[in-house]
Amino acid sequence: MSTSRMHRSAGLTFETTHLVRDTCLCLHAQRAARALSRRFDFALKPVGITSGQFSLLMSLNRPEPPNLGSVATLLAMDRTTLTANLKPLERRGLVKTATDPTDSRARLLRLTPAGRTVLAEAVPIWQHLHATIEATLSDGDHLRSGLSLLSKSEDCVAGQAP
C-alpha cells in the first residue's frame, strides 16, 4: 500500500463510521426511499405493479402524450433506465410508445386503456397508504419541500458535488 493511502486510512476510525451512519443525509435518504418503496410495492401488489411503475404510469396521465425526455426528467431517470422500465409495461399492454409525428427522432408515451384501468385501481391504494405514512410524519410538507429542493439542485443535475 502506498504511503499516502496508508496515511489517509490511518485517520479512518470506527467513530467515523458511526458519524456517517448517524448523520449522512444521503444514507438516510437512501434508507427511507428503500423502506417507502417496499411499503408501496407491497400495497400495490394486488394490482400487479410496483411503486416505480406506479410513478411511471402516473407520469403518463396527461392530456397529451409526453415525450420520453420529459418523462425521464420528471422521474429523474436517464433515458436508458426509463426505456428499460417501460418494456415490461409495454409487454403488459399498459403503455404504448409511438414516434412523434412532429419529430421522427422523438418517442411519445401514452397510457393504454388497460394502463388507465390499472392506474385507476392503484390510486385509492396509494392514497390510503400515503395518508397513513404522512400521518406519522411531524411535518410532511417541510420534508417534501426539502426533498424537492435537493432534487432540483443544478449541481445534482450537472453531476457535480456542490
DSSP file (Angstrom, degrees, kcal/mol; ACC not computed):
  #  RESIDUE AA STRUCTURE BP1 BP2  ACC     N-H-->O    O-->H-N    N-H-->O    O-->H-N    TCO  KAPPA ALPHA  PHI   PSI    X-CA   Y-CA   Z-CA
    1    1 A M              0   0    0      0, 0.0     5,-0.0     0, 0.0     0, 0.0   0.000 360.0 360.0 360.0 138.7    0.0    0.0    0.0
    2    2 A S     >  -     0   0    0      1,-0.1     4,-2.3     4,-0.0     5,-0.2  -0.282 360.0-116.1 -69.2 157.0    1.3    3.4   -0.8
    3    3 A T  H  > S+     0   0    0      1,-0.2     4,-2.5     2,-0.2     5,-0.2   0.892 115.1  51.4 -61.4 -41.3    2.3    5.8    2.0
    4    4 A S  H  > S+     0   0    0      2,-0.2     4,-2.2     1,-0.2    -1,-0.2   0.881 110.3  48.6 -66.8 -36.9   -0.3    8.3    1.1
    5    5 A R  H  > S+     0   0    0      2,-0.2     4,-2.3     1,-0.2    -1,-0.2   0.897 111.9  49.3 -68.3 -39.2   -3.1    5.6    1.1
    6    6 A M  H  X S+     0   0    0     -4,-2.3     4,-1.7     2,-0.2    -2,-0.2   0.909 110.6  51.0 -64.5 -41.0   -1.9    4.4    4.4
    7    7 A H  H  X S+     0   0    0     -4,-2.5     4,-0.8     1,-0.2    -2,-0.2   0.919 111.2  47.7 -62.6 -43.9   -1.9    7.9    5.8
    8    8 A R  H >< S+     0   0    0     -4,-2.2     3,-0.6     1,-0.2    -1,-0.2   0.914 114.5  45.6 -63.4 -42.9   -5.4    8.5    4.6
    9    9 A S  H >< S+     0   0    0     -4,-2.3     3,-1.3     1,-0.2    -1,-0.2   0.727  98.6  71.3 -76.3 -20.4   -6.7    5.2    6.0
   10   10 A A  H 3< S+     0   0    0     -4,-1.7    -1,-0.2     1,-0.3    -2,-0.2   0.831  97.6  50.9 -64.1 -31.0   -5.0    5.7    9.4
   11   11 A G  T << S+     0   0    0     -4,-0.8     2,-1.1    -3,-0.6    -1,-0.3   0.457  84.0 104.2 -84.3  -0.5   -7.4    8.5   10.3
   12   12 A L    <   +     0   0    0     -3,-1.3     2,-0.2    -4,-0.1    -1,-0.0  -0.713  53.2 175.3 -86.6 102.6  -10.4    6.3    9.4
   13   13 A T     >  -     0   0    0     -2,-1.1     4,-1.2     1,-0.1     3,-0.4  -0.567  46.8-111.4-104.7 167.5  -11.8    5.3   12.8
   14   14 A F  H  > S+     0   0    0      1,-0.2     4,-1.9     2,-0.2     5,-0.1   0.802 118.6  63.0 -66.1 -28.5  -14.9    3.4   13.9
   15   15 A E  H  > S+     0   0    0      1,-0.2     4,-2.5     2,-0.2    -1,-0.2   0.850  98.0  55.9 -63.4 -33.9  -16.2    6.6   15.3
   16   16 A T  H  > S+     0   0    0     -3,-0.4     4,-2.6     2,-0.2    -1,-0.2   0.899 104.4  53.2 -63.9 -39.9  -16.2    8.0   11.7
   17   17 A T  H  X S+     0   0    0     -4,-1.2     4,-2.7     1,-0.2    -2,-0.2   0.921 110.5  46.8 -60.1 -44.0  -18.3    5.0   10.7
   18   18 A H  H  X S+     0   0    0     -4,-1.9     4,-2.5     2,-0.2    -2,-0.2   0.895 109.8  54.0 -65.3 -40.1  -20.8    6.0   13.4
   19   19 A L  H  X S+     0   0    0     -4,-2.5     4,-1.9     2,-0.2     5,-0.3   0.943 112.6  42.9 -59.0 -48.2  -20.7    9.6   12.4
   20   20 A V  H  X S+     0   0    0     -4,-2.6     4,-2.4     1,-0.2    -2,-0.2   0.941 113.9  51.7 -63.8 -46.3  -21.6    8.7    8.8
   21   21 A R  H  < S+     0   0    0     -4,-2.7    -1,-0.2     1,-0.2    -2,-0.2   0.881 117.9  38.0 -56.4 -40.1  -24.3    6.2    9.9
   22   22 A D  H  < S+     0   0    0     -4,-2.5    -1,-0.2    -5,-0.2    -2,-0.2   0.708 130.6  22.7 -88.3 -21.4  -25.9    8.7   12.2
   23   23 A T  H  < S+     0   0    0     -4,-1.9     2,-0.4    -5,-0.2    -3,-0.2   0.602  79.5 119.4-123.8 -14.6  -25.7   11.9   10.1
   24   24 A C     X  -     0   0    0     -4,-2.4     4,-2.3    -5,-0.3     5,-0.2  -0.395  43.2-161.9 -66.3 115.1  -25.2   11.2    6.4
   25   25 A L  H  > S+     0   0    0     -2,-0.4     4,-2.6     1,-0.2     5,-0.2   0.891  90.3  53.3 -61.7 -40.5  -28.2   12.7    4.6
   26   26 A C  H  > S+     0   0    0      2,-0.2     4,-2.6     1,-0.2    -1,-0.2   0.940 110.0  46.7 -62.3 -47.9  -27.5   10.5    1.5
   27   27 A L  H  > S+     0   0    0      1,-0.2     4,-2.6     2,-0.2     5,-0.2   0.927 114.2  47.6 -59.7 -46.2  -27.6    7.3    3.6
   28   28 A H  H  X S+     0   0    0     -4,-2.3     4,-2.4     1,-0.2    -1,-0.2   0.885 112.6  48.9 -65.1 -38.4  -30.8    8.3    5.4
   29   29 A A  H  X S+     0   0    0     -4,-2.6     4,-2.7    -5,-0.2    -1,-0.2   0.914 112.2  48.9 -66.5 -41.6  -32.5    9.3    2.2
   30   30 A Q  H  X S+     0   0    0     -4,-2.6     4,-2.4    -5,-0.2    -2,-0.2   0.927 112.9  47.0 -63.3 -45.0  -31.5    6.0    0.6
   31   31 A R  H  X S+     0   0    0     -4,-2.6     4,-2.4     1,-0.2    -2,-0.2   0.925 114.1  47.3 -63.1 -44.2  -32.7    4.0    3.5
   32   32 A A  H  X S+     0   0    0     -4,-2.4     4,-2.9    -5,-0.2     5,-0.2   0.912 111.2  51.5 -64.2 -42.0  -36.0    5.9    3.6
   33   33 A A  H  X S+     0   0    0     -4,-2.7     4,-2.7     1,-0.2    -2,-0.2   0.912 111.3  47.5 -62.0 -42.6  -36.5    5.6   -0.1
   34   34 A R  H  X S+     0   0    0     -4,-2.4     4,-2.5     2,-0.2    -1,-0.2   0.920 113.0  48.2 -64.7 -42.9  -36.0    1.8    0.1
   35   35 A A  H  X S+     0   0    0     -4,-2.4     4,-2.1     2,-0.2    -2,-0.2   0.924 113.7  46.6 -63.8 -44.5  -38.4    1.5    3.0
   36   36 A L  H  X S+     0   0    0     -4,-2.9     4,-2.7     2,-0.2     5,-0.3   0.927 111.6  51.7 -62.6 -44.8  -41.0    3.6    1.3
   37   37 A S  H  X S+     0   0    0     -4,-2.7     4,-3.2    -5,-0.2    14,-0.3   0.919 109.0  50.3 -58.5 -44.7  -40.6    1.6   -1.9
   38   38 A R  H  X S+     0   0    0     -4,-2.5     4,-2.3     2,-0.2    -1,-0.2   0.915 111.6  48.3 -61.1 -42.3  -41.0   -1.7   -0.1
   39   39 A R  H  X S+     0   0    0     -4,-2.1     4,-2.2     2,-0.2    -2,-0.2   0.932 116.3  41.8 -64.7 -45.1  -44.2   -0.5    1.6
   40   40 A F  H  X S+     0   0    0     -4,-2.7     4,-2.6     2,-0.2    -2,-0.2   0.886 112.1  55.1 -70.9 -37.4  -45.7    0.8   -1.6
   41   41 A D  H  X S+     0   0    0     -4,-3.2     4,-0.9    -5,-0.3    -2,-0.2   0.936 110.9  46.0 -57.4 -46.2  -44.6   -2.3   -3.6
   42   42 A F  H >< S+     0   0    0     -4,-2.3     3,-0.6    -5,-0.2    -2,-0.2   0.924 114.4  47.3 -63.0 -45.1  -46.4   -4.5   -1.1
   43   43 A A  H 3< S+     0   0    0     -4,-2.2    -1,-0.2     1,-0.2    -2,-0.2   0.869 114.7  45.8 -65.7 -36.7  -49.5   -2.3   -1.1
   44   44 A L  H ><>S+     0   0    0     -4,-2.6     3,-1.6     1,-0.2     5,-1.3   0.538  84.6  95.9 -85.8  -6.5  -49.7   -2.2   -4.9
   45   45 A K  G X<5S+     0   0    0     -4,-0.9     3,-1.7    -3,-0.6    -1,-0.2   0.857  74.4  63.1 -54.0 -39.9  -49.0   -5.9   -5.5
   46   46 A P  G 3 5S+     0   0    0      0, 0.0    -1,-0.3     0, 0.0    -2,-0.1   0.787 106.1  45.4 -59.0 -25.6  -52.7   -6.7   -5.8
   47   47 A V  G < 5S-     0   0    0     -3,-1.6    -2,-0.2     2,-0.2    75,-0.1   0.423 117.8-115.3 -97.3   1.5  -52.9   -4.5   -8.9
   48   48 A G  T < 5S+     0   0    0     -3,-1.7     2,-0.3    -4,-0.5    -3,-0.2   0.726  75.9 104.7  80.4  23.7  -49.7   -6.0  -10.3
   49   49 A I      < -     0   0    0     -5,-1.3    -1,-0.3    -8,-0.1    -2,-0.2  -0.915  59.7-128.1-132.0 162.3  -47.4   -3.0  -10.3
   50   50 A T     >  -     0   0    0     -2,-0.3     4,-2.3    -3,-0.1     5,-0.1  -0.498  35.6-102.4 -97.0 172.5  -44.5   -1.7   -8.3
   51   51 A S  H  > S+     0   0    0    -14,-0.3     4,-2.3     1,-0.2     5,-0.2   0.888 124.3  51.7 -63.0 -38.1  -44.1    1.7   -6.7
   52   52 A G  H  > S+     0   0    0      2,-0.2     4,-2.2     1,-0.2    -1,-0.2   0.899 109.8  48.5 -64.6 -40.4  -41.8    2.7   -9.6
   53   53 A Q  H  > S+     0   0    0      2,-0.2     4,-3.1     1,-0.2     5,-0.2   0.870 108.4  55.0 -67.5 -36.0  -44.3    1.5  -12.2
   54   54 A F  H  X S+     0   0    0     -4,-2.3     4,-2.9     2,-0.2    -2,-0.2   0.948 109.6  46.7 -59.3 -48.6  -47.0    3.5  -10.4
   55   55 A S  H  X S+     0   0    0     -4,-2.3     4,-2.0     2,-0.2    -2,-0.2   0.907 114.0  48.1 -60.8 -42.2  -44.9    6.6  -10.6
   56   56 A L  H  X S+     0   0    0     -4,-2.2     4,-0.7     2,-0.2    -2,-0.2   0.942 113.4  46.1 -65.1 -47.9  -44.1    6.0  -14.3
   57   57 A L  H >< S+     0   0    0     -4,-3.1     3,-1.1     1,-0.2     4,-0.4   0.918 112.2  51.7 -61.0 -42.4  -47.7    5.3  -15.2
   58   58 A M  H >< S+     0   0    0     -4,-2.9     3,-1.3     1,-0.3    -1,-0.2   0.867 102.8  59.4 -63.6 -34.6  -48.9    8.4  -13.2
   59   59 A S  H 3< S+     0   0    0     -4,-2.0    -1,-0.3     1,-0.3    -2,-0.2   0.703 104.2  52.1 -66.9 -17.2  -46.3   10.5  -15.1
   60   60 A L  T << S+     0   0    0     -3,-1.1     2,-2.1    -4,-0.7    51,-0.5   0.498  78.5 103.8 -94.0  -5.8  -48.1    9.5  -18.4
   61   61 A N    <   +     0   0    0     -3,-1.3    -1,-0.1    -4,-0.4    49,-0.1  -0.522  55.4 123.3 -80.1  79.0  -51.5   10.5  -17.1
   62   62 A R  S    S-     0   0    0     -2,-2.1    49,-0.1     1,-0.1    -2,-0.0  -0.905  75.3-112.1-135.6 159.2  -51.6   13.8  -19.2
   63   63 A P  S    S+     0   0    0      0, 0.0    -1,-0.1     0, 0.0    -3,-0.0   0.880 107.7  33.9 -61.2 -36.9  -54.0   15.2  -21.7
   64   64 A E  S    S-     0   0    0     -3,-0.0     0, 0.0    46,-0.0     0, 0.0  -0.939 100.2 -99.6-120.1 142.3  -51.3   14.9  -24.4
   65   65 A P        -     0   0    0      0, 0.0    45,-0.2     0, 0.0     2,-0.1  -0.386  40.8-136.3 -61.3 127.7  -48.7   12.1  -24.6
   66   66 A P        -     0   0    0      0, 0.0    43,-2.9     0, 0.0     2,-0.2  -0.393  17.4-110.8 -79.6 161.6  -45.4   13.3  -23.3
   67   67 A N  B  >  -A  108   0A   0     41,-0.2     4,-1.8    -2,-0.1     3,-0.3  -0.539  29.2-107.5 -87.7 162.8  -42.1   12.5  -24.9
   68   68 A L  H  > S+     0   0    0     39,-2.1     4,-2.6     1,-0.2     5,-0.2   0.876 116.4  55.2 -55.5 -43.2  -39.5   10.2  -23.4
   69   69 A G  H  > S+     0   0    0      1,-0.2     4,-2.2     2,-0.2    -1,-0.2   0.888 106.5  48.7 -62.1 -41.8  -37.2   13.0  -22.5
   70   70 A S  H  > S+     0   0    0     -3,-0.3     4,-2.3     2,-0.2    -1,-0.2   0.868 113.0  48.1 -69.1 -34.8  -39.8   15.0  -20.4
   71   71 A V  H  X S+     0   0    0     -4,-1.8     4,-2.4     2,-0.2    -2,-0.2   0.911 110.3  51.8 -69.8 -41.7  -40.8   11.8  -18.5
   72   72 A A  H  <>S+     0   0    0     -4,-2.6     5,-2.7    -5,-0.2     4,-0.5   0.912 111.6  47.6 -59.5 -42.6  -37.1   11.0  -17.9
   73   73 A T  H ><5S+     0   0    0     -4,-2.2     3,-1.0     3,-0.2    -2,-0.2   0.937 111.1  50.0 -64.3 -47.2  -36.6   14.5  -16.5
   74   74 A L  H 3<5S+     0   0    0     -4,-2.3    -2,-0.2     1,-0.3    -1,-0.2   0.898 116.8  40.8 -58.5 -42.0  -39.7   14.3  -14.3
   75   75 A L  T 3<5S-     0   0    0     -4,-2.4    -1,-0.3    -5,-0.1    -2,-0.2   0.426 108.8-123.4 -88.5   1.1  -38.7   11.0  -12.8
   76   76 A A  T < 5 +     0   0    0     -3,-1.0     2,-0.3    -4,-0.5    -3,-0.2   0.917  67.8 132.9  55.1  46.9  -35.0   12.0  -12.5
   77   77 A M      < -     0   0    0     -5,-2.7    -1,-0.2    -6,-0.2     2,-0.2  -0.889  60.8-114.5-121.6 152.3  -34.0    9.0  -14.7
   78   78 A D     >  -     0   0    0     -2,-0.3     4,-2.3    -3,-0.1     5,-0.2  -0.536  35.8-109.6 -79.9 161.1  -31.7    8.7  -17.6
   79   79 A R  H  > S+     0   0    0      1,-0.2     4,-2.6     2,-0.2     5,-0.2   0.837 116.6  55.3 -62.3 -35.6  -33.4    7.8  -20.9
   80   80 A T  H  > S+     0   0    0      2,-0.2     4,-2.2     1,-0.2    -1,-0.2   0.925 109.6  46.1 -64.7 -44.3  -31.8    4.3  -20.9
   81   81 A T  H  > S+     0   0    0      2,-0.2     4,-2.2     1,-0.2    -2,-0.2   0.914 112.8  50.5 -64.4 -43.0  -33.2    3.4  -17.5
   82   82 A L  H  X S+     0   0    0     -4,-2.3     4,-1.8     2,-0.2    -2,-0.2   0.931 109.3  51.1 -60.8 -45.0  -36.6    4.8  -18.4
   83   83 A T  H  X S+     0   0    0     -4,-2.6     4,-1.4     1,-0.2    -1,-0.2   0.912 110.5  49.2 -58.7 -43.2  -36.6    2.7  -21.6
   84   84 A A  H  < S+     0   0    0     -4,-2.2    -1,-0.2     1,-0.2    -2,-0.2   0.875 111.5  49.5 -64.0 -37.4  -35.8   -0.4  -19.6
   85   85 A N  H  X S+     0   0    0     -4,-2.2     4,-0.6     1,-0.2    -1,-0.2   0.747 107.6  55.2 -73.8 -23.5  -38.6    0.4  -17.1
   86   86 A L  H  X S+     0   0    0     -4,-1.8     4,-2.6    -5,-0.2     3,-0.4   0.825  90.4  76.0 -75.5 -32.1  -41.1    0.9  -20.0
   87   87 A K  H  X S+     0   0    0     -4,-1.4     4,-2.7     1,-0.2     5,-0.2   0.882  95.2  44.8 -53.1 -50.5  -40.5   -2.5  -21.5
   88   88 A P  H  > S+     0   0    0      0, 0.0     4,-1.6     0, 0.0    -1,-0.2   0.867 114.4  50.7 -64.8 -31.7  -42.5   -4.6  -19.0
   89   89 A L  H  <>S+     0   0    0     -4,-0.6     5,-2.9    -3,-0.4     6,-1.0   0.868 111.3  48.1 -70.8 -36.0  -45.3   -2.1  -19.1
   90   90 A E  H ><5S+     0   0    0     -4,-2.6     3,-1.4     4,-0.2    -1,-0.2   0.916 109.4  52.9 -67.4 -43.2  -45.4   -2.2  -22.9
   91   91 A R  H 3<5S+     0   0    0     -4,-2.7    -2,-0.2     1,-0.3    -1,-0.2   0.860 109.0  50.0 -60.9 -34.7  -45.4   -6.0  -22.8
   92   92 A R  T 3<5S-     0   0    0     -4,-1.6    -1,-0.3    -5,-0.2    -2,-0.2   0.521 116.7-116.8 -80.5  -4.8  -48.4   -6.0  -20.5
   93   93 A G  T < 5S+     0   0    0     -3,-1.4    22,-0.5    -4,-0.3    21,-0.4   0.747  83.7 117.4  77.3  23.3  -50.2   -3.6  -22.8
   94   94 A L  S   <S+     0   0    0     -5,-2.9    18,-2.0    20,-0.2     2,-0.3   0.699  74.8  33.5 -93.4 -22.2  -50.3   -0.7  -20.2
   95   95 A V  E     -B  111   0A   0     -6,-1.0     2,-0.4    16,-0.2    16,-0.2  -0.977  65.5-157.4-134.9 145.4  -48.2    1.7  -22.2
   96   96 A K  E     -B  110   0A   0     14,-2.7    14,-2.2    -2,-0.3     2,-0.4  -0.983   6.4-156.0-124.0 135.7  -47.8    2.4  -25.9
   97   97 A T  E     +B  109   0A   0     -2,-0.4     2,-0.3    12,-0.2    12,-0.2  -0.927  18.7 171.5-111.2 135.7  -44.8    4.1  -27.4
   98   98 A A  E     -B  108   0A   0     10,-2.5    10,-3.7    -2,-0.4     2,-0.2  -0.963  37.8 -98.3-140.1 156.3  -45.1    5.9  -30.8
   99   99 A T  E     -B  107   0A   0     -2,-0.3     8,-0.2     8,-0.2     5,-0.1  -0.554  44.4-110.6 -72.2 136.9  -42.9    8.1  -32.9
  100  100 A D  E >   -B  103   0A   0      6,-2.6     3,-1.0     3,-0.6     6,-0.2  -0.568  20.1-145.6 -68.9 122.0  -43.6   11.8  -32.5
  101  101 A P  T 3  S+     0   0    0      0, 0.0     3,-0.2     0, 0.0    -1,-0.2   0.742  99.6  49.0 -64.3 -20.9  -45.3   12.9  -35.8
  102  102 A T  T 3  S+     0   0    0      1,-0.3     2,-0.3     2,-0.0    -2,-0.1   0.619 125.2  24.7 -92.2 -13.2  -43.5   16.3  -35.4
  103  103 A D  E X   - B   0 100A   0     -3,-1.0     3,-2.0     3,-0.2    -3,-0.6  -0.776  64.2-161.1-152.7 101.2  -40.1   14.9  -34.8
  104  104 A S  E 3  S+     0   0A   0      1,-0.3    -1,-0.1    -2,-0.3    -2,-0.0   0.638  91.8  60.2 -63.4 -13.0  -39.3   11.4  -36.0
  105  105 A R  E 3  S+     0   0A   0     -6,-0.1    -1,-0.3     2,-0.0     2,-0.2   0.695  94.9  77.9 -83.8 -19.1  -36.3   11.1  -33.6
  106  106 A A  E <   -     0   0A   0     -3,-2.0    -6,-2.6    -6,-0.2     2,-0.4  -0.605  69.1-144.4 -95.1 150.8  -38.6   11.6  -30.5
  107  107 A R  E     - B   0  99A   0     -8,-0.2   -39,-2.1    -2,-0.2     2,-0.4  -0.944   7.6-149.7-115.0 134.8  -40.8    9.0  -28.9
  108  108 A L  E     -AB  67  98A   0    -10,-3.7   -10,-2.5    -2,-0.4     2,-0.4  -0.808  10.1-153.1-100.8 144.2  -44.2    9.7  -27.4
  109  109 A L  E     + B   0  97A   0    -43,-2.9     2,-0.3    -2,-0.4   -12,-0.2  -0.939  17.3 171.3-119.2 137.0  -45.5    7.7  -24.5
  110  110 A R  E     - B   0  96A   0    -14,-2.2   -14,-2.7    -2,-0.4     2,-0.2  -0.997  33.7-112.4-144.7 151.6  -49.2    7.1  -23.6
  111  111 A L  E     - B   0  95A   0    -51,-0.5   -16,-0.2    -2,-0.3   -17,-0.1  -0.565  31.0-140.2 -73.6 141.3  -51.3    5.1  -21.3
  112  112 A T     >  -     0   0    0    -18,-2.0     4,-2.5    -2,-0.2     5,-0.2  -0.490  33.2 -98.0 -88.9 170.7  -53.4    2.5  -23.0
  113  113 A P  H  > S+     0   0    0      0, 0.0     4,-2.0     0, 0.0     5,-0.1   0.897 129.3  51.5 -56.3 -38.6  -57.0    1.8  -21.7
  114  114 A A  H  > S+     0   0    0    -21,-0.4     4,-2.3     2,-0.2   -20,-0.2   0.892 108.5  51.4 -65.0 -38.2  -55.6   -1.1  -19.7
  115  115 A G  H  > S+     0   0    0    -22,-0.5     4,-2.5     1,-0.2    -1,-0.2   0.896 108.8  50.5 -64.4 -40.6  -52.9    1.1  -18.3
  116  116 A R  H  X S+     0   0    0     -4,-2.5     4,-2.6     2,-0.2    -1,-0.2   0.884 109.5  51.7 -64.0 -38.0  -55.6    3.6  -17.2
  117  117 A T  H  X S+     0   0    0     -4,-2.0     4,-2.0     2,-0.2    -2,-0.2   0.942 111.4  45.6 -64.3 -47.9  -57.6    0.8  -15.6
  118  118 A V  H  X S+     0   0    0     -4,-2.3     4,-1.9     1,-0.2    -2,-0.2   0.926 114.2  49.2 -60.9 -44.5  -54.6   -0.4  -13.6
  119  119 A L  H  X S+     0   0    0     -4,-2.5     4,-2.0     1,-0.2    -1,-0.2   0.899 109.1  52.2 -62.6 -41.5  -53.7    3.2  -12.6
  120  120 A A  H  < S+     0   0    0     -4,-2.6    -1,-0.2     1,-0.2    -2,-0.2   0.862 111.4  47.4 -63.1 -35.8  -57.3    3.9  -11.5
  121  121 A E  H  X S+     0   0    0     -4,-2.0     4,-0.6     1,-0.2    -1,-0.2   0.825 113.1  49.8 -71.9 -31.5  -57.2    0.7   -9.3
  122  122 A A  H  X S+     0   0    0     -4,-1.9     4,-2.7    -5,-0.2     3,-0.2   0.807  94.1  72.5 -78.4 -31.0  -53.9    1.8   -7.9
  123  123 A V  H  X S+     0   0    0     -4,-2.0     4,-3.1     1,-0.2     5,-0.2   0.899  96.2  48.3 -58.5 -47.0  -54.7    5.3   -6.9
  124  124 A P  H  > S+     0   0    0      0, 0.0     4,-2.2     0, 0.0    -1,-0.2   0.881 112.6  50.4 -62.3 -34.2  -57.0    4.5   -3.9
  125  125 A I  H  X S+     0   0    0     -4,-0.6     4,-2.4    -3,-0.2     5,-0.3   0.940 113.0  46.0 -64.5 -46.9  -54.3    2.1   -2.6
  126  126 A W  H  X S+     0   0    0     -4,-2.7     4,-3.1     1,-0.2     5,-0.3   0.927 111.5  52.1 -60.7 -46.1  -51.7    4.9   -3.0
  127  127 A Q  H  X S+     0   0    0     -4,-3.1     4,-2.3    -5,-0.2    -1,-0.2   0.917 111.7  46.2 -58.7 -45.2  -54.0    7.5   -1.3
  128  128 A H  H  X S+     0   0    0     -4,-2.2     4,-2.1    -5,-0.2    -1,-0.2   0.952 117.4  41.1 -64.6 -50.6  -54.6    5.3    1.7
  129  129 A L  H  X S+     0   0    0     -4,-2.4     4,-2.7     1,-0.2     5,-0.2   0.909 114.2  53.1 -66.6 -40.8  -51.0    4.3    2.3
  130  130 A H  H  X S+     0   0    0     -4,-3.1     4,-2.9    -5,-0.3     5,-0.2   0.930 110.4  47.2 -59.3 -45.9  -49.7    7.8    1.5
  131  131 A A  H  X S+     0   0    0     -4,-2.3     4,-1.9    -5,-0.3    -1,-0.2   0.895 111.7  51.5 -63.4 -39.8  -52.1    9.3    4.1
  132  132 A T  H  X S+     0   0    0     -4,-2.1     4,-0.6     2,-0.2    -2,-0.2   0.932 114.1  42.6 -62.5 -46.5  -51.1    6.7    6.7
  133  133 A I  H >X S+     0   0    0     -4,-2.7     3,-1.2     1,-0.2     4,-0.6   0.926 112.8  52.2 -66.8 -44.8  -47.4    7.4    6.2
  134  134 A E  H >< S+     0   0    0     -4,-2.9     3,-1.1     1,-0.3     6,-0.3   0.840 101.7  61.4 -63.0 -31.9  -47.8   11.1    6.1
  135  135 A A  H 3< S+     0   0    0     -4,-1.9    -1,-0.3     1,-0.2    -2,-0.2   0.751 100.4  55.4 -65.5 -22.8  -49.8   11.0    9.4
  136  136 A T  H << S+     0   0    0     -3,-1.2     2,-0.3    -4,-0.6    -1,-0.2   0.630  93.3  86.5 -83.9 -13.0  -46.7    9.5   11.1
  137  137 A L  S << S-     0   0    0     -3,-1.1     3,-0.4    -4,-0.6     0, 0.0  -0.642  72.7-142.6 -88.8 144.2  -44.5   12.5   10.0
  138  138 A S  S    S+     0   0    0     -2,-0.3     2,-0.1     1,-0.2    -1,-0.1   0.859  95.1   6.2 -73.0 -33.5  -44.4   15.6   12.1
  139  139 A D     >  +     0   0    0      1,-0.1     4,-2.1     2,-0.0    -1,-0.2  -0.589  64.0 173.3-151.9  82.9  -44.3   17.9    9.1
  140  140 A G  H  > S+     0   0    0     -3,-0.4     4,-2.7    -6,-0.3     5,-0.2   0.841  82.8  55.9 -60.7 -35.8  -44.7   16.2    5.7
  141  141 A D  H  > S+     0   0    0      2,-0.2     4,-2.5     1,-0.2    -1,-0.2   0.906 107.7  48.4 -65.6 -40.2  -44.8   19.5    3.8
  142  142 A H  H  > S+     0   0    0      2,-0.2     4,-2.2     1,-0.2    -2,-0.2   0.921 113.3  47.4 -64.9 -44.1  -41.5   20.5    5.2
  143  143 A L  H  X S+     0   0    0     -4,-2.1     4,-2.7     2,-0.2     5,-0.2   0.936 112.6  49.4 -61.4 -47.0  -39.9   17.2    4.3
  144  144 A R  H  X S+     0   0    0     -4,-2.7     4,-2.5     1,-0.2    -2,-0.2   0.904 111.1  48.8 -60.5 -43.2  -41.4   17.3    0.8
  145  145 A S  H  X S+     0   0    0     -4,-2.5     4,-2.3     2,-0.2    -1,-0.2   0.886 112.0  49.5 -68.0 -36.8  -40.1   20.8    0.2
  146  146 A G  H  X S+     0   0    0     -4,-2.2     4,-2.1     2,-0.2    -2,-0.2   0.923 112.8  46.4 -65.2 -44.2  -36.6   19.9    1.4
  147  147 A L  H  X S+     0   0    0     -4,-2.7     4,-2.3     2,-0.2    -2,-0.2   0.893 112.4  51.1 -64.7 -39.6  -36.6   16.8   -0.8
  148  148 A S  H  X S+     0   0    0     -4,-2.5     4,-1.5    -5,-0.2    -2,-0.2   0.910 108.2  52.0 -63.6 -42.5  -37.8   18.9   -3.7
  149  149 A L  H  < S+     0   0    0     -4,-2.3     4,-0.4     1,-0.2     3,-0.2   0.919 111.0  47.7 -60.4 -43.9  -35.2   21.5   -3.2
  150  150 A L  H >< S+     0   0    0     -4,-2.1     3,-1.0     1,-0.2    -2,-0.2   0.899 110.9  50.7 -63.7 -41.0  -32.5   18.8   -3.2
  151  151 A S  H 3< S+     0   0    0     -4,-2.3    -1,-0.2     1,-0.2    -2,-0.2   0.740 109.7  50.7 -72.6 -20.7  -33.8   17.2   -6.4
  152  152 A K  T 3< S+     0   0    0     -4,-1.5    -1,-0.2    -3,-0.2    -2,-0.2   0.474  78.0 128.9 -93.1  -2.7  -33.9   20.5   -8.2
  153  153 A S    <>  -     0   0    0     -3,-1.0     4,-1.8    -4,-0.4     3,-0.3  -0.312  55.7-145.2 -58.6 127.8  -30.3   21.4   -7.4
  154  154 A E  H  > S+     0   0    0      1,-0.2     4,-2.4     2,-0.2     6,-0.2   0.834  99.3  60.3 -63.2 -32.5  -28.5   22.4  -10.5
  155  155 A D  H  4>S+     0   0    0      1,-0.2     5,-2.5     2,-0.2     4,-0.4   0.895 104.8  48.3 -63.2 -38.2  -25.3   20.8   -9.1
  156  156 A C  H >45S+     0   0    0     -3,-0.3     3,-1.0     3,-0.2    -1,-0.2   0.911 110.7  50.9 -66.8 -41.4  -27.0   17.5   -8.9
  157  157 A V  H 3<5S+     0   0    0     -4,-1.8    -2,-0.2     1,-0.3    -1,-0.2   0.892 110.1  49.5 -63.0 -39.6  -28.3   17.8  -12.5
  158  158 A A  T 3<5S-     0   0    0     -4,-2.4    -1,-0.3     2,-0.2    -2,-0.2   0.560 113.8-119.9 -77.5  -7.2  -24.8   18.6  -13.7
  159  159 A G  T < 5S+     0   0    0     -3,-1.0     2,-0.4    -4,-0.4    -3,-0.2   0.750  72.7 124.3  75.7  22.9  -23.4   15.6  -11.8
  160  160 A Q      < -     0   0    0     -5,-2.5    -1,-0.3    -6,-0.2    -2,-0.2  -0.896  65.5-113.9-117.6 146.8  -21.1   17.7   -9.7
  161  161 A A              0   0    0     -2,-0.4    -5,-0.0     1,-0.1     0, 0.0  -0.494 360.0 360.0 -71.4 146.6  -20.9   18.0   -6.0
  162  162 A P              0   0    0      0, 0.0    -1,-0.1     0, 0.0    -6,-0.0   0.508 360.0 360.0 -64.7 360.0  -21.9   21.4   -4.6
